[in-house]
Amino acid sequence: HNPKGRGGRAVYGLLAFLAAAIGAGIAGRHVWIQHLPADQVPACGPGLNYMLQVMPGFDVIKKVLQGSGECAEVNWTLWGFSMPEWTLLCFVLLGVGALVAGFRKR
């Protein structure tokens, strides 16, 4: 790896940005669920083991990524921010860093 040309670096930067954007989207949804009022939090769904036994694989992934009621519970914080908020920040910084690294002049 370590592409020498500008085009190769741009492709790597865009692919890394895409991965960071997907992560930021998932973390952003988790943050959104955590900040919903208690009466608007989605109902808790079945356990992962049960879903894996009775549902097709892609349906399980879709259901897990949608989030449920247990996602709204904040179990851990650091300096007042929950884990999804920290991961959202890290994904945003990773995405910006990927674009800077992919498109800066050498």
C-alpha positions in Angstrom: 0.0 0.0 0.0 1.3 3.6 0.5 0.2 4.8 -2.9 2.6 7.3 -4.5 0.2 9.0 -6.8 -2.3 11.6 -5.9 -5.2 9.5 -7.2 -4.3 6.5 -5.1 -4.1 8.6 -2.0 -7.5 10.2 -2.8 -9.1 6.8 -3.2 -7.7 5.6 0.2 -8.8 8.8 1.8 -12.3 8.5 0.4 -12.6 4.8 1.4 -11.5 5.6 4.9 -13.9 8.6 5.0 -16.7 6.3 3.9 -15.9 3.8 6.7 -15.8 6.7 9.2 -19.1 8.1 7.9 -20.8 4.7 8.4 -19.5 4.5 11.9 -20.5 8.1 12.6 -24.0 7.4 11.3 -24.4 4.4 13.6 -23.0 6.2 16.6 -25.2 9.3 15.8 -28.3 7.1 15.8 -27.3 5.7 19.2 -26.7 9.2 20.6 -30.2 10.2 19.2 -31.8 7.2 20.9 -30.1 8.1 24.2 -31.4 11.6 24.1 -35.0 10.7 23.3 -37.6 11.4 26.1 -38.4 8.3 28.1 -41.9 7.9 26.5 -40.5 7.9 23.0 -37.7 5.3 23.4 -38.4 2.3 21.2 -39.5 -0.9 22.9 -36.8 -3.5 23.8 -36.7 -6.3 21.3 -35.8 -10.0 21.6 -32.3 -11.1 22.5 -29.6 -11.5 19.9 -29.4 -15.3 20.3 -33.1 -15.6 19.7 -33.0 -13.4 16.6 -30.1 -15.4 15.2 -32.1 -18.6 15.6 -35.4 -17.4 14.0 -34.5 -14.6 11.6 -32.4 -14.5 8.4 -28.9 -12.9 8.9 -29.5 -9.6 7.1 -32.8 -9.1 9.1 -30.9 -9.6 12.3 -28.2 -7.0 11.3 -31.0 -4.5 10.3 -32.8 -5.0 13.6 -29.6 -4.7 15.6 -28.5 -1.5 13.8 -32.0 0.1 14.4 -31.5 0.0 18.1 -34.0 -0.6 20.8 -34.8 0.5 24.3 -31.7 -0.9 26.0 -29.7 1.5 23.7 -31.1 4.5 25.6 -29.6 3.4 28.9 -26.4 5.2 29.7 -24.1 2.8 31.6 -20.8 4.6 31.3 -19.6 8.2 31.0 -16.3 10.0 30.8 -16.3 13.8 31.5 -20.0 13.8 31.1 -20.1 12.1 27.7 -21.5 8.6 27.0 -19.6 6.0 25.0 -21.7 6.6 21.8 -20.9 10.3 22.1 -17.2 9.6 22.3 -17.3 7.1 19.4 -19.2 9.7 17.3 -16.5 12.3 18.0 -13.7 9.7 17.1 -15.5 8.8 13.9 -15.8 12.4 12.9 -12.1 13.1 13.6 -11.1 9.9 11.8 -13.2 11.0 8.7 -11.7 14.5 8.7 -8.2 13.1 9.1 -8.8 10.6 6.3 -9.8 13.5 3.9 -6.9 15.6 5.0 -4.4 12.8 4.5 -6.0 11.7 1.2 -6.1 15.1 -0.4 -3.2 17.1 1.0 -0.2 18.0 -1.2 3.0 16.2 -0.5 
